[in-house]
Structures are given as structure tokens and as C-alpha cells.
């Protein structure tokens, strides 16, 4: 792209309109086709809420703004990334945004100075600034860092610099001889060495980018790895393969077959086949048809096609067309939203400010302290109050364990400050008011495979020192701080520690509604032995706090489990609104458990 723009400007033959036209006829047809096909298939397979969300994703993808959408909607209760059919188009959006800006940047720079070195210097400065922005945002704004043009531009600028420095590189054959193998080594090292614990993008991103730059710069005509028919076939079909790979991944997860090796291998073959078919039917054929058109006419044709898909997606986004699906599916989907109606008001998710919400009457009878799991059951606590004059307060901060001194690895959480606020405020609360502590405790200490995109056995919190694994030293530190916090509260208030709620392996309402779309009734549960294996550490330190500080234990298992299994749904109705948070229907099962708090302190 840099070659086309720069040489065109230097030869006085560059046209921004023709440049945009070349990019549009290359990119748009296959994207429009993918979006249209997904909307048609979604009519048959998706519940109303997911179909509406697909419509939204299609709209932003066709506008090449899906990266902006995913930045704005990222949050604690956001739809899981694996459920976003067009998540991968964030990179296409960033690429297109770069296509729009870069030619204008080049034209302006060359008008200011005809010396190519000035243009190269401007590119280098722009790349360095974008890379520095990525490093800064990596910790302060990780979501913005991942999806934004301003933090990704340096990766594309690096590719452009290959062209402007190519003549220097190619003249040094001794260097060029080793460039491609070293570049491939860096790429493969990135594939097999990096994992979810790496900050991305960030400093480590230099490694695969440098590898790609080296491979491109080598421009080797003969290469055992790259110069062969299979790799060339992949290269020719790469754009359509890119478009189809993620929807196929999401489809396999949608069918709950991600652990089935047959389906994984089948998905890989389907990606190649669909990619090839998309190139033949949409990329090549449309490019041939559009190449014979005047660019203005061609733009009009693409606009009409894109507008038709966009208009259909808008209608789907606004409606979801619930009448096309069985009522039992709609009822199941509603449990997604059957959560604390005051969640946005009472559950803190960012910032430092402490906040309390009152439920029930004016006579304070208990405080529910904790994280989003506390928010999920506070109405059950309020319903267990003996009389209507009594009330409870909710002090809840999402992803924040009730442990003094705890810091979270997420930079947007002010957990330490919130706990300081809560402990100080308890000093001003009348002595003897019970405090019910509800946390998703095991995830903070032991990680949560698949839950927060944080690896299993990797702590989510730290105190004076960060640990990359739940080592005995860390667990001892966690235990000491936990028991110390409970004892501090217990000095003035009765403390009730709620055992961890069973965590389901899937998003309960979504999985059940998807199964019902195909006429299959599906109840979600885990084995009781799996529950105890997951939560044994937390049970142990809660028991220690009970023995040392006089804390009392509230056990939800008799209400959510039998002798063999713990249930995420009963009689076809979800008890959770996701994989671990009890719904307003599910939490009512715990009302008898919470009554013990008020019977003890009546």
C-alpha cells in the first residue's frame, strides 16, 4: 500500500478516489456476503437477544467501526467474546481506518516537503508515537489499547517502512540471506510461547511484528516453508479465510462442541473450504464485474449492496423478531435479565467512591458486603427480613474480594480503596449489626478458566507481591489477609461468611435457549465433587475464620444441590443469569438460609 501511494504521488499519478475504490472492491464484497449469510442463518438458529446483537455487529462491521463498538461495550457483564460472531472484524475496521487516513497523511506530508526522507521521518515518528501510546494504554486502558487505531497503527506503519527501506535491505545480500529464517523463528516463537498472561498489545508485540517485517523484507523467491503450492493457496484465499474463521469457531462453541476434536478438525477444514468458496464467488467474481465499471458507478453498486445489508441488520437489531421462535425460548432468554433491578445503581464497577444502597425498611438490620455475587443475592437477604420496618444495605464492588489490602491485576479496579472505605464505614455503624460477606472467592485466589479471560491457577489479586501462579506462599498470604479482615469486622459486628456459589461451566440461560432453538431440553449442572474440588481452599480459610474470629457460615449447597449434583437450572428454568451469578429467581431459594442471620440477631 505504501508503494502504491508513495510512487503514485512521486509520479503525479496518485488518485485518492481510485485508491479508495481499489480497496473497496477488494474488501467490501466478501464482507457484505458474510454479513448477509450470517443474518440469514441467524434467523433459523439464534434466540431474539442474540439475533439482535448480531444485527448490531453487522451494522458496525459494514461501517468499519466494529472496533469502536467493542471498546464501548466492554464491561464486567458484557457478552462473552466467544459469543460475538463478528468480533474479528475489529481488525478489518482498524485496517480500513488506516487506509482512509494514510493516503491523506502521505499527500499532506509530500506537499510540505518533496524530500522522501521527510516522509520516512514522519512515518517513523508516527510509528514511535503509536507504539508508545500502546505501552501507556496497556495498563491504564487495556480494552482501548487492544482495539484502537491509535495504538495499532505502528504495526501497519512497520509494514510500510519495509518498502521505503527495501532498497537498502536488498542490497545487503548477506543480511537478507538470514532475514527470513530469523523472521519465521520470531513468529513461531510468538505462537508457541505467548499466552493470556502477556499484556497485549505491548512490548512483546514487537516480536511477531519484527518477524513479519523480516519475512516481508527478505522477499525470498525460494523458501521451503513459504514457496510451495499449499502456502500460496492459503495466501490467495487468506482474506476470505480470515472472514470465515471466527464465525465457524463461534458456531462450534454455540453447539457446545469446542472440546470435541472431530468438530475442531472439521471446523478447520470448513474454514478453508468456506474461504475458498468466498474468494471464488464473491472476491474474484465481484472484482471482475466491478473492475469494468466507472469508479463512481462501482461505489454506487457497493453502496446499494451494503445499505441493503445494513438496513436488514438495523431491523434485526431493533426487533430480534421474537415471534419466529417458540415461547419457551423467549422465557428462558428473559432469565438473562432477571437480575437485581438496581444493579447499575448499586453495584460499583469502576472508580473509588464507596456507595451503599438500602433495601426494605428504614431500620438497618444487616449489611451485605462483597462483589457482584453479593449484588446478585441482596434481594433474597431483604426478603428474609422478619418485618417490613427492617432493611439491609448493599456495599458491593464488582470483581473485588472483601479482603483488606487486596489489589486486583485489572487496572480499572480500585479494590483496595473500596475495602478501606467499607471497613472505615463499619466503624460508624452501630455495633451488633450483622455483616453478610458474599464473594466469588475462589476466582480471586485460584483464577477462573474461561471466566474473566484469566488463566486457571493464576491469582486475580495480590498484596505486597504479584504471583503468576497460586503458589503456597501466595495462598498463605491470601489466607492471612482474609482471616485478618474477617476478624477486624467481627470485633464489632457478627460476620456471616457465605460459602461460594456453585459455578456452572456454561452461560446457563444462553446454552439452554440455544438448545431449545433446536427442540432440545437441556438442564445445566455440575457434580458435587467438582464443586468441592474447586472451592476446598476457600472452605478451609472460612472455617479458620470461624474458629479464630467467631464468624458464622452460611452454606447454600442444601438449597442449590442434592447429594450428587449442583444445579444451574431446575425444571427447565435457569437459576443463574450467567455462569455464576444467581438470578432473582434462583436467589429466592436462599431466603431460608438468610433467615438464620435475623433469627440469630433478633
C-alpha positions in Angstrom: 0.0 0.0 0.0 2.9 2.4 0.8 4.4 1.6 -2.5 1.2 2.4 -4.4 0.7 5.7 -2.5 4.2 6.9 -2.4 5.2 6.1 -6.0 1.9 7.4 -7.3 2.4 10.8 -5.5 6.0 11.0 -6.8 4.9 10.2 -10.4 1.9 12.7 -10.1 -0.4 9.8 -10.9 -2.0 9.2 -7.5 -5.7 9.5 -7.1 -7.2 9.2 -3.6 -10.6 8.2 -5.2 -9.0 5.4 -7.2 -7.1 4.2 -4.2 -10.2 4.0 -2.1 -12.0 2.3 -5.0 -9.3 -0.4 -5.3 -9.5 -1.1 -1.5 -13.3 -1.1 -1.5 -13.8 -3.6 -4.4 -11.2 -5.8 -2.8 -12.6 -5.8 0.7 -16.4 -5.0 0.6 -18.0 -7.7 -1.5 -16.9 -10.7 0.6 -17.6 -8.8 3.9 -21.2 -7.9 2.7 -21.7 -11.5 1.7 -20.5 -12.8 5.0 -22.8 -10.4 6.9 -25.8 -11.3 4.8 -25.3 -15.0 5.1 -24.9 -14.8 8.9 -28.2 -12.8 9.1 -30.0 -15.4 7.1 -28.6 -18.3 9.3 -29.3 -16.3 12.4 -33.0 -16.2 11.5 -33.0 -20.0 11.8 -30.7 -20.6 14.8 -30.5 -17.6 17.1 -32.7 -16.5 20.0 -34.1 -13.0 19.8 -31.5 -11.3 22.0 -28.5 -12.9 20.2 -30.1 -12.2 16.8 -30.5 -8.6 17.8 -26.9 -8.4 18.9 -25.8 -10.0 15.6 -27.7 -7.2 13.8 -25.8 -4.7 15.8 -22.4 -6.3 15.0 -23.3 -6.4 11.3 -24.1 -2.7 11.2 -20.8 -1.7 12.8 -18.8 -4.1 10.7 -20.3 -2.7 7.5 -19.4 0.8 8.7 -15.9 -0.4 9.6 -16.4 0.7 13.1 -16.7 -2.6 15.0 -13.6 -1.9 16.9 -15.3 1.2 18.3 -18.4 -0.9 19.3 -16.3 -3.4 21.1 -14.4 -0.7 23.0 -17.6 1.0 24.1 -19.5 -2.1 25.2 -16.6 -3.9 27.1 -17.6 -4.4 30.7 -18.0 -6.9 33.5 -21.4 -8.2 32.4 -20.7 -7.9 28.7 -21.4 -10.7 26.2 -18.5 -13.1 26.2 -16.1 -12.6 23.3 -16.7 -16.2 22.1 -20.4 -15.3 21.5 -19.6 -12.4 19.2 -20.0 -13.6 15.7 -18.1 -10.7 14.1 -15.6 -9.9 16.8 -12.7 -10.5 14.4 -13.8 -7.6 12.2 -12.3 -5.2 14.7 -9.0 -5.7 12.9 -10.6 -5.1 9.5 -12.1 -1.9 10.8 -8.7 -0.7 12.1 -7.2 -1.6 8.8 -9.8 0.3 6.8 -9.5 3.3 9.1 -5.8 3.3 8.4 -6.5 3.0 4.6 -8.6 6.2 4.9 -6.1 8.2 6.8 -2.7 7.1 5.4 -3.1 8.5 1.8 -4.2 11.8 3.2 -1.2 11.8 5.5 1.1 11.0 2.6 -0.3 13.7 0.4 0.0 16.4 3.0 3.5 15.3 4.1 4.7 15.3 0.5 3.3 18.7 -0.2 5.1 20.1 2.8 8.4 18.5 1.6 9.2 16.7 -1.6 12.2 15.0 0.0 11.3 11.4 0.6 13.4 11.4 3.8 10.9 13.8 5.3 8.1 11.4 4.6 10.1 8.5 6.1 10.9 10.5 9.2 7.2 11.3 9.6 6.3 7.6 9.3 8.9 6.7 11.9 7.7 9.4 14.3 4.1 8.3 13.8 5.0 4.7 14.4 7.0 5.5 17.6 4.2 7.7 19.0 1.6 4.9 18.3 3.9 2.3 19.9 4.4 4.5 23.0 0.7 5.1 23.2 0.2 1.3 23.2 2.7 0.8 26.0 0.9 3.5 28.1 -2.6 2.3 27.4 -1.6 -1.4 28.0 -2.0 -0.9 31.8 -4.3 2.1 32.0 -6.8 1.3 29.3 -6.3 -2.3 28.1 -9.5 -2.5 26.0 -8.8 0.8 24.2 -5.3 -0.4 23.7 -6.4 -3.6 22.1 -9.0 -2.3 19.7 -7.9 1.2 18.8 -6.3 2.5 15.6 -4.0 4.9 17.5 -2.4 2.0 19.4 -2.3 -0.4 16.4 -1.1 2.0 13.7 2.5 1.3 14.4 2.1 -2.3 13.4 0.9 -1.2 9.9 3.5 1.5 9.7 6.1 -1.1 10.3 5.0 -2.9 7.2 5.1 0.4 5.2 8.6 1.0 6.3 9.7 -2.3 4.8 9.0 -0.7 1.4 10.8 2.6 2.0 13.9 0.8 3.4 13.7 -2.2 1.0 16.3 -0.9 -1.4 18.8 -0.7 1.5 17.9 -4.1 2.8 18.0 -5.9 -0.6 21.5 -4.5 -1.4 22.9 -6.4 1.6 22.6 -10.0 0.5 24.5 -11.3 3.5 21.9 -9.8 5.8 19.0 -10.7 3.5 20.0 -14.3 3.5 19.3 -14.7 7.2 16.3 -12.3 7.4 13.6 -14.7 6.5 14.6 -17.7 8.8 15.0 -15.3 11.7 11.7 -13.7 11.0 9.9 -17.1 10.8 11.7 -18.1 14.1 10.3 -14.9 15.8 6.8 -15.6 14.5 6.8 -19.3 15.6 8.3 -18.3 19.0 5.4 -15.9 19.5 2.8 -18.6 18.6 4.1 -21.2 20.9 5.4 -19.0 23.8 2.8 -16.3 24.4 -0.3 -16.9 26.4 -3.1 -15.0 28.1 -0.9 -13.7 30.8 1.0 -11.5 28.4 -0.1 -7.9 28.1 -1.3 -7.5 24.5 -0.6 -5.4 22.6 2.5 -4.2 24.4 6.3 -4.6 24.3 6.0 -8.3 23.4 4.1 -7.4 20.3 7.4 -6.2 18.8 8.5 -9.8 18.4 5.9 -11.1 15.9 5.7 -7.7 14.2 9.5 -7.8 13.7 9.3 -11.3 12.5 6.6 -10.4 9.9 8.7 -7.4 8.8 11.8 -9.6 8.3 9.9 -12.2 6.2 8.4 -9.4 4.0 11.7 -7.6 3.7 13.6 -10.9 2.7 11.3 -11.2 -0.3 12.8 -14.6 -0.9 11.9 -16.3 -4.1 12.8 -19.7 -2.9 11.7 -20.9 0.5 10.9 -24.3 1.7 8.3 -23.1 4.1 6.7 -20.3 2.0 7.4 -21.1 -1.6 5.1 -24.0 -2.1 1.6 -24.5 -3.5 -0.2 -25.1 -0.2 1.1 -21.9 1.3 0.5 -19.9 -1.9 -3.1 -21.3 -1.9 -3.6 -20.1 1.6 -2.2 -16.7 0.7 -4.6 -16.3 -2.3 -7.5 -17.2 -0.1 -6.3 -15.6 3.1 -8.8 -12.7 3.2 -11.9 -14.9 2.9 -10.4 -17.5 5.3 -10.0 -14.6 7.8 -13.6 -13.6 7.3 -15.0 -17.1 7.9 -12.7 -18.5 10.6 -14.3 -16.8 13.6 -17.9 -17.4 12.8 -17.0 -21.1 12.4 -15.3 -21.0 15.8 -18.4 -19.4 17.4 -20.6 -21.9 15.7 -18.7 -24.8 17.3 -18.9 -23.2 20.7 -22.6 -22.4 20.1 -23.2 -26.2 19.6 -21.0 -26.9 22.7 -18.6 -29.0 20.7 -15.4 -27.0 21.4 -13.9 -29.9 23.3 -14.8 -32.4 20.5 -11.7 -32.9 18.4 -13.8 -34.1 15.5 -15.6 -30.8 15.4 -12.4 -28.8 15.9 -10.8 -30.5 12.9 -14.0 -30.3 10.9 -14.1 -26.6 11.7 -10.5 -26.1 10.3 -11.5 -27.8 7.1 -14.7 -25.8 6.8 -12.7 -22.6 7.3 -10.5 -23.5 4.3 -13.5 -24.6 2.2 -15.6 -21.6 3.0 -12.7 -19.3 2.5 -12.0 -20.8 -0.9 -15.7 -20.6 -1.8 -16.0 -17.0 -0.7 -13.0 -16.0 -2.8 -14.4 -17.7 -5.9 -18.0 -16.5 -5.5 -17.5 -13.0 -4.0 -14.0 -11.7 -4.1 -12.9 -12.8 -7.7 -16.3 -12.6 -9.4 -17.2 -9.2 -7.9 -13.8 -7.8 -8.6 -14.1 -8.8 -12.3 -17.6 -7.2 -12.5 -16.6 -4.1 -10.7 -13.3 -3.6 -12.5 -15.3 -2.9 -15.7 -17.3 -0.1 -14.0 -16.6 3.5 -13.6 -15.5 4.0 -10.0 -18.4 6.2 -9.2 -20.9 3.6 -10.6 -18.9 0.9 -8.8 -19.2 2.8 -5.5 -22.9 3.2 -6.0 -23.3 -0.6 -6.6 -21.4 -1.4 -3.4 -23.3 1.2 -1.5 -26.6 -0.3 -2.5 -25.5 -3.8 -1.6 -24.0 -2.6 1.8 -27.1 -0.4 2.5 -29.4 -3.3 1.9 -27.5 -5.5 4.4 -27.2 -2.6 6.8 -30.9 -1.9 6.6 -31.8 -5.5 7.3 -29.3 -5.6 10.2 -30.9 -2.5 11.6 -34.4 -4.1 11.5 -33.0 -7.2 13.2 -31.2 -5.1 15.9 -34.3 -3.2 16.7 -36.6 -6.3 16.9 -34.8 -9.6 17.1 -38.1 -11.0 15.7 -39.1 -13.0 18.8 -42.3 -14.2 17.1 -40.3 -16.6 14.9 -39.2 -18.6 17.9 -41.0 -20.8 20.5 -42.3 -19.0 23.6 -40.3 -21.3 25.8 -37.1 -20.0 24.3 -38.2 -16.4 24.9 -39.0 -17.3 28.5 -35.5 -18.8 29.0 -33.8 -15.8 27.4 -35.6 -13.5 29.9 -33.7 -15.0 32.7 -30.6 -13.2 31.3 -32.1 -10.0 32.5 -33.7 -11.4 35.7 -31.1 -9.8 37.9 -31.1 -7.1 40.6 -33.1 -4.3 39.0 -30.9 -1.8 40.9 -27.6 -3.3 39.7 -26.5 -0.3 37.7 -27.2 1.9 40.6 -25.8 -0.1 43.5 -23.0 -2.3 42.1 -19.8 -0.3 41.7 -17.6 -1.4 38.8 -15.1 1.5 38.4 -13.7 4.3 40.4 -13.0 4.7 44.1 -16.2 6.1 45.6 -17.9 3.9 48.2 -21.6 3.6 47.8 -24.4 2.0 49.8 -27.9 1.1 48.7 -30.8 0.4 51.1 -33.4 -2.3 50.6 -36.6 -2.7 52.7 -37.5 -0.6 55.7 -35.5 2.2 57.4 -34.4 0.1 60.4 -30.9 -1.1 59.4 -30.7 -4.8 60.3 -27.8 -6.1 58.1 -25.1 -5.1 55.6 -24.5 -7.2 52.6 -20.8 -6.7 51.7 -18.9 -8.1 48.8 -18.7 -8.2 45.0 -21.2 -8.9 42.2 -22.2 -12.1 43.9 -23.4 -10.0 46.8 -25.4 -7.8 44.4 -26.9 -11.0 43.0 -28.4 -12.1 46.3 -29.1 -8.9 48.2 -32.8 -9.0 47.4 -33.0 -12.5 48.8 -31.5 -11.2 52.0 -34.0 -8.3 52.1 -36.9 -10.8 51.5 -35.7 -12.8 54.5 -36.2 -9.8 56.9 -38.6 -10.6 59.7 -40.7 -7.5 59.4 -41.3 -4.7 56.9 -39.7 -2.0 59.1 -36.3 -3.7 58.8 -33.9 -3.1 56.0 -30.5 -4.0 54.6 -27.7 -2.1 52.9 -25.7 -3.3 49.9 -22.0 -2.4 49.7 -20.7 -4.2 46.6 -17.9 -3.6 44.2 -17.6 -5.9 41.1 -14.5 -8.1 41.0 -13.4 -7.0 44.4 -12.9 -9.5 47.2 -13.6 -8.4 50.8 -10.0 -8.5 51.9 -8.2 -5.6 53.3 -5.1 -4.6 51.3 -6.1 -6.6 48.2 -5.2 -5.2 44.8 -6.5 -6.6 41.6 -4.5 -7.2 38.4 -7.1 -5.2 36.5 -6.0 -1.6 36.4 -9.6 -0.2 36.3 -10.5 -1.7 39.7 -9.9 0.3 43.0 -10.5 -2.6 45.3 -8.0 -1.6 48.0 -9.6 1.8 48.3 -13.2 0.4 48.4 -12.3 -2.0 51.2 -10.7 0.8 53.2 -13.9 2.8 52.7 -16.1 -0.2 53.8 -14.0 -1.0 56.9 -14.0 2.6 58.0 -17.7 3.0 57.5 -18.4 -0.2 59.5 -16.7 1.6 62.4 -19.5 4.2 62.3 -22.3 1.6 62.1 -24.0 0.6 65.3 -22.2 -2.3 66.9 -24.0 -5.6 66.6 -25.4 -5.0 63.1 -24.6 -8.3 61.2 -22.4 -8.2 58.1 -23.1 -10.8 55.4 -20.0 -11.3 53.2 -20.6 -12.7 49.7 -17.7 -13.1 47.3 -16.7 -15.2 44.3 -13.7 -16.0 46.4 -12.2 -19.0 44.6 -11.6 -17.0 41.4 -9.6 -14.3 43.2 -7.2 -16.9 44.7 -7.2 -19.6 42.0 -8.1 -17.9 38.7 -11.0 -18.8 36.6 -10.5 -20.8 33.4 -12.7 -19.2 30.8 -14.4 -16.8 33.1 -12.5 -13.5 33.1 -10.1 -14.4 30.3 -7.7 -15.1 33.1 -5.9 -18.5 33.2 -6.7 -21.1 35.8 -4.5 -21.3 38.8 -3.5 -17.6 38.2 -4.4 -15.2 41.1 -6.6 -12.3 40.3 -5.4 -10.3 43.3 -2.2 -9.6 45.0 -1.0 -7.9 48.2 2.6 -6.8 48.5 3.9 -9.0 45.7 2.4 -10.3 42.5 2.3 -14.0 41.8 1.9 -15.7 38.4 0.5 -18.9 40.0 -1.3 -19.8 43.1 1.8 -20.9 44.9 1.7 -21.9 48.6 3.4 -18.6 49.6 0.6 -16.6 47.9 -2.2 -18.8 49.3 -0.8 -18.3 52.8 -0.7 -14.6 52.2 -4.2 -14.6 50.9 -5.4 -16.7 53.9 -3.7 -14.4 56.4 -5.3 -11.2 54.9 -8.7 -12.8 54.6 -8.8 -14.0 58.2 -7.4 -10.7 59.4 -10.2 -8.8 57.6 -12.9 -11.1 59.0 -11.5 -10.7 62.5 -11.4 -6.9 62.1 -15.1 -6.8 61.2 -16.0 -9.4 63.8 -14.6 -7.2 66.5 -17.8 -5.0 66.3 -20.2 -7.0 64.2 -21.5 -10.5 63.8 -20.0 -11.8 60.5 -21.7 -14.3 58.2 -19.5 -15.9 55.5 -21.4 -17.3 52.6 -19.9 -20.4 51.1 -19.0 -20.0 47.3 -22.0 -20.5 45.0 -21.6 -23.4 42.5 -20.1 -22.1 39.3 -21.5 -23.5 36.1 -19.3 -24.4 33.1 -21.5 -22.5 30.7 -23.7 -19.4 30.5 -26.9 -21.0 31.7 -29.7 -19.1 30.0 -27.8 -18.8 26.7 -26.9 -22.5 26.5 -30.5 -23.6 27.4 -32.1 -21.2 25.0 -29.8 -22.3 22.2 -30.7 -25.9 22.8 -34.4 -25.1 22.9 -34.0 -23.4 19.4 -33.3 -26.9 18.2 -36.1 -28.5 20.3 -33.7 -30.0 22.9 -34.4 -29.6 26.6 -31.2 -29.0 28.5 -30.6 -28.7 32.2 -27.2 -27.4 33.5 -25.5 -28.9 36.5 -22.1 -29.8 37.9 -21.1 -32.7 40.1 -20.9 -32.1 43.9 -17.3 -33.5 43.8 -16.3 -30.9 41.2 -17.7 -28.2 43.4 -15.7 -29.3 46.4 -12.5 -29.7 44.4 -12.9 -26.1 43.1 -13.7 -24.5 46.4 -11.8 -26.5 49.0 -9.3 -23.8 49.7 -12.0 -21.1 50.4 -13.9 -23.5 52.6 -10.7 -24.1 54.6 -10.0 -20.4 55.2 -13.6 -19.7 56.0 -13.5 -22.5 58.6 -10.3 -21.0 60.0 -12.0 -17.6 60.2 -15.0 -19.3 62.0 -12.6 -20.9 64.6 -10.4 -17.8 65.1 -12.8 -14.9 64.8 -16.2 -16.4 65.6 -17.6 -15.9 62.1 -20.6 -17.9 61.2 -21.0 -19.9 58.0 -24.0 -19.8 55.6 -24.0 -22.8 53.3 -26.1 -22.5 50.1 -25.5 -26.1 49.0 -28.6 -27.6 50.7 -30.7 -25.2 48.6 -28.8 -25.5 45.3 -27.5 -29.1 45.3 -28.6 -32.6 46.1 -26.3 -35.5 47.2 -24.7 -35.7 43.8 -25.1 -32.5 41.8 -25.4 -28.8 42.0 -27.9 -27.3 39.6 -27.8 -24.3 37.3 -31.4 -24.9 36.3 -34.4 -26.7 37.7 -37.4 -27.9 35.8 -36.3 -26.2 32.7 -35.8 -22.7 34.3 -32.3 -21.2 34.8 -31.3 -20.4 38.4 -28.5 -18.1 37.1 -28.4 -15.2 34.8 -24.9 -16.2 33.5 -22.5 -18.9 34.6 -22.0 -17.9 38.3 -24.5 -15.2 39.3 -27.8 -16.3 40.7 -30.9 -14.7 39.1 -33.7 -13.1 41.1 -35.5 -16.5 40.6 -32.5 -18.5 41.8 -31.6 -16.4 44.7 -35.0 -16.8 46.3 -34.1 -20.4 47.0 -31.7 -19.0 49.6 -34.2 -17.0 51.6 -34.4 -19.7 54.3 -30.6 -19.7 54.6 -30.5 -15.9 55.1 -33.3 -16.0 57.7 -30.7 -17.5 60.0 -29.0 -14.1 60.2 -32.0 -12.4 61.7 -33.0 -15.3 63.9 -29.6 -15.3 65.4 -29.7 -11.5 65.9 -33.4 -10.9 66.6 
